[in-house]
Amino acid sequence: MAVGEAPLPQFFPIAGVRIGTASAGIKKPGRQDITIFEIAEGATVAGVFTKNAFCAAPVQICQKYLRHASAIRYLLINTGNANAGTGKAGLNNAQATIAALAEKTQVSVEKVLPFSTGVIGEHLPVEKVIQALDAGLANLSADHWSAAAKAIMTTDTRPKGVSKKIHIAGKAVHISGISKGAGMIKPNMATMLAYVACDAAIAENQLKAMLQHACRLSFNRITVDGDTSTNDSAILIATGQGELNSQRLNTDQLQQLQKAIDEVFVELAQLIIRDAEGATKFVHVRVIGGLSEKDCEKTTFTIAESPLVKTALYASDANWGRILAALGRSGVADLDVSRVKLHINDVLIAENGGRAASYNEQQGIAAVSGSDIRIDIDLQLGQAQATVWTCDLSNEYVTINAEYRT
Amino acid sequence: MAVGEAPLPQFFPIAGVRIGTASAGIKKPGRQDITIFEIAEGATVAGVFTKNAFCAAPVQICQKYLRHASAIRYLLINTGNANAGTGKAGLNNAQATIAALAEKTQVSVEKVLPFSTGVIGEHLPVEKVIQALDAGLANLSADHWSAAAKAIMTTDTRPKGVSKKIHIAGKAVHISGISKGAGMIKPNMATMLAYVACDAAIAENQLKAMLQHACRLSFNRITVDGDTSTNDSAILIATGQGELNSQRLNTDQLQQLQKAIDEVFVELAQLIIRDAEGATKFVHVRVIGGLSEKDCEKTTFTIAESPLVKTALYASDANWGRILAALGRSGVADLDVSRVKLHINDVLIAENGGRAASYNEQQGIAAVSGSDIRIDIDLQLGQAQATVWTCDLSNEYVTINAEYRT
């Protein structure tokens, strides 16, 4: 199940990035489950990763290499096995796969980052991964973004990608990105996996700040089930092989670049929610009029993760009592229930601590019957606001997760 | 659906408490939906209530009357309508029903406490409630605990009650209690509704402290879906018409009395989980070896509320990766993943950051196949611990909550 249609875009190739996919037979024989990103010399790379204390072996290695080294040249991604909850053996296994790729490509091992997604707690079949590397390298091409979007999927029902071309200060910038994820989604940080590249030149520190900004507004604002994955990773690459160099931009132009990157990340994050496990509705939860952004965020997530709100949305039931009950337990400082205004898709539903006088059930049913639902809450306390994107909770979600071994 | 059998006990009547039920036709014609507790003069009464900011009108009245007054003489409970999210009209409606009962019984209105449970956001049908009062009063009897356990149900599939007789310092104490609740359960404080009475004499302040102690260990340690109700209320009555007077007890004997009350509350709380919406498993989640009880509680609740852990349990899948992932995101201070030990029903499953060497899948399947599952985590950091009780997440939960208007 998935909400609406979301075909892959025509990807702009990014000069300085080539992608190869291959089949290692990790979980399903014959399936493309290995993806290699080759990044040209001179590019900068930034990453953000899960804050889960039980983070996977590849995440630990990425964090180490991105902290001490730079000049990353290869990304090696496998699906079908998360290499998480695998202890010391997991670290050794991840290290063995990137060492093999480093040897084949004649770079030092610190220039290769590993990524895994799939079943937790099983040991990575190192030999199978290594045996697939030659095929992946032989397959490298600037035009394989679509193939990569498919090769990184797990329970996703469809591949996810965004590609944009913009002009800043008269110079063209191309940005292409892919993501995967459908369940165990409450990035912190980021979604299971996302890879975005642009052809601008952006210095490493600035790139890192730009990535953090984009993630805060995108992958850190989505939730399917409140479960933060052990493998979340988001990578932003700037190859510097296009026309734009961020060092020659003024503040306004830099903001335009940031905005373009933010938009790609927000679209990739929303694509994950639209394909969330069992989802039949895409739901925006926005809280405005708060005293602090943190308060607003807490409230949006409480509502977005309430099983009762989510099951009501699944049933196209404008059950505003459950929304107010979730708001009421979310711990908003100085909440005054008599001031709260609740709209769903522009229909005023509750105010003054109860149902709005103008509201009737037919309006509510009309508001929640579509597949895109906006829940808007005005606390009328201050100026802060936050938005998160989520989905409904369906029988299908339970069935998928009762049958799938993470 | 419900886990195992749990027939009502033979209730000990509590001298000084009589109960009457009646049908007001609030939601379903003919159904017993009104319950009146008559409490003899001289009894003490304590209550704890939901911390949801959108608390229902009757909860607001209860809190006010229990703060300023005492000598409570009547409880008036209705099911079928929560009188929550009803603004000022809701307060007036609740007040009108207790005023009518006060007039009929010739007590002042502050001696009557109102309680409601059922649909949120609908106005209470005051006339129907008032018209049923005479029948309820005519029906008062010390032997109507079973009838009351049934009359307070909403989505519960069965009534819930506990009754005990113990001796302390050679004196008999009788304790009887009932509770209701099956969804929107994360009391804070307490479950939807619970009423417990004993025939000991206990001073008001002491009774309040005893109730808080009992709730902390019982209703505040259960979760079905993390959703805190707007109407949670737990009431403890001490009639003083039995043999025991708490003022004549030494510290040891007082602890025995507290323990007996705690046990009744824990049993009532567990009965709610065993009857949780869609539940097929009763799950204990215990975390030991923590640095603080608060940390342990946070972790137990994170695991107990993880949709991925709950759906795996529903499938009888010993998916320990999801348990570790939930632990990893729960924010335990100074967590050392290499020290964590995970047992399910006494089978050692994970240690040293991964699967235990001695573990095999057959053991795991055997451990989670029954209907009572104990998840035990040792953090090996300190001496603190906490236990919560929860259930699995089934298709049935989604179906119930997609169809039922709270």
Chai-1 contact restraints between the chains, C-beta under 6 A:
chainA,res_idxA,chainB,res_idxB,connection_type,confidence,min_distance_angstrom,max_distance_angstrom,comment,restraint_id
A,N52,B,G328,contact,1.0,0.0,6.0,A-B,restraint_1
A,N52,B,R329,contact,1.0,0.0,6.0,A-B,restraint_2
A,A53,B,G328,contact,1.0,0.0,6.0,A-B,restraint_3
A,A53,B,L335,contact,1.0,0.0,6.0,A-B,restraint_4
A,A53,B,V337,contact,1.0,0.0,6.0,A-B,restraint_5
A,F54,B,L324,contact,1.0,0.0,6.0,A-B,restraint_6
A,F54,B,A325,contact,1.0,0.0,6.0,A-B,restraint_7
A,F54,B,G328,contact,1.0,0.0,6.0,A-B,restraint_8
A,F54,B,V337,contact,1.0,0.0,6.0,A-B,restraint_9
A,G85,B,G321,contact,1.0,0.0,6.0,A-B,restraint_10
A,G85,B,L324,contact,1.0,0.0,6.0,A-B,restraint_11
A,G85,B,G354,contact,1.0,0.0,6.0,A-B,restraint_12
A,T86,B,G354,contact,1.0,0.0,6.0,A-B,restraint_13
A,G87,B,N352,contact,1.0,0.0,6.0,A-B,restraint_14
A,G87,B,G353,contact,1.0,0.0,6.0,A-B,restraint_15
A,G87,B,G354,contact,1.0,0.0,6.0,A-B,restraint_16
A,I120,B,G321,contact,1.0,0.0,6.0,A-B,restraint_17
A,G121,B,G321,contact,1.0,0.0,6.0,A-B,restraint_18
A,G121,B,R355,contact,1.0,0.0,6.0,A-B,restraint_19
A,M184,B,L308,contact,1.0,0.0,6.0,A-B,restraint_20
A,D225,B,P307,contact,1.0,0.0,6.0,A-B,restraint_21
A,D227,B,S306,contact,1.0,0.0,6.0,A-B,restraint_22
A,D227,B,L308,contact,1.0,0.0,6.0,A-B,restraint_23
A,T228,B,R329,contact,1.0,0.0,6.0,A-B,restraint_24
A,T230,B,A325,contact,1.0,0.0,6.0,A-B,restraint_25
A,S306,B,D227,contact,1.0,0.0,6.0,A-B,restraint_26
A,P307,B,D225,contact,1.0,0.0,6.0,A-B,restraint_27
A,L308,B,M184,contact,1.0,0.0,6.0,A-B,restraint_28
A,L308,B,D227,contact,1.0,0.0,6.0,A-B,restraint_29
A,L308,B,N401,contact,1.0,0.0,6.0,A-B,restraint_30
A,T311,B,V398,contact,1.0,0.0,6.0,A-B,restraint_31
A,T311,B,N401,contact,1.0,0.0,6.0,A-B,restraint_32
A,T311,B,A402,contact,1.0,0.0,6.0,A-B,restraint_33
A,Y314,B,A402,contact,1.0,0.0,6.0,A-B,restraint_34
A,A315,B,A402,contact,1.0,0.0,6.0,A-B,restraint_35
A,G321,B,G85,contact,1.0,0.0,6.0,A-B,restraint_36
A,G321,B,I120,contact,1.0,0.0,6.0,A-B,restraint_37
A,G321,B,G121,contact,1.0,0.0,6.0,A-B,restraint_38
A,G321,B,T406,contact,1.0,0.0,6.0,A-B,restraint_39
A,R322,B,T406,contact,1.0,0.0,6.0,A-B,restraint_40
A,L324,B,F54,contact,1.0,0.0,6.0,A-B,restraint_41
A,L324,B,G85,contact,1.0,0.0,6.0,A-B,restraint_42
A,A325,B,F54,contact,1.0,0.0,6.0,A-B,restraint_43
A,A325,B,T230,contact,1.0,0.0,6.0,A-B,restraint_44
A,G328,B,N52,contact,1.0,0.0,6.0,A-B,restraint_45
A,G328,B,A53,contact,1.0,0.0,6.0,A-B,restraint_46
A,G328,B,F54,contact,1.0,0.0,6.0,A-B,restraint_47
A,R329,B,N52,contact,1.0,0.0,6.0,A-B,restraint_48
A,R329,B,T228,contact,1.0,0.0,6.0,A-B,restraint_49
A,L335,B,A53,contact,1.0,0.0,6.0,A-B,restraint_50
A,V337,B,A53,contact,1.0,0.0,6.0,A-B,restraint_51
A,V337,B,F54,contact,1.0,0.0,6.0,A-B,restraint_52
A,N352,B,G87,contact,1.0,0.0,6.0,A-B,restraint_53
A,G353,B,G87,contact,1.0,0.0,6.0,A-B,restraint_54
A,G354,B,G85,contact,1.0,0.0,6.0,A-B,restraint_55
A,G354,B,T86,contact,1.0,0.0,6.0,A-B,restraint_56
A,G354,B,G87,contact,1.0,0.0,6.0,A-B,restraint_57
A,R355,B,G121,contact,1.0,0.0,6.0,A-B,restraint_58
A,N395,B,N395,contact,1.0,0.0,6.0,A-B,restraint_59
A,N395,B,V398,contact,1.0,0.0,6.0,A-B,restraint_60
A,V398,B,T311,contact,1.0,0.0,6.0,A-B,restraint_61
A,V398,B,N395,contact,1.0,0.0,6.0,A-B,restraint_62
A,V398,B,V398,contact,1.0,0.0,6.0,A-B,restraint_63
A,N401,B,L308,contact,1.0,0.0,6.0,A-B,restraint_64
A,N401,B,T311,contact,1.0,0.0,6.0,A-B,restraint_65
A,A402,B,T311,contact,1.0,0.0,6.0,A-B,restraint_66
A,A402,B,Y314,contact,1.0,0.0,6.0,A-B,restraint_67
A,A402,B,A315,contact,1.0,0.0,6.0,A-B,restraint_68
A,T406,B,G321,contact,1.0,0.0,6.0,A-B,restraint_69
A,T406,B,R322,contact,1.0,0.0,6.0,A-B,restraint_70
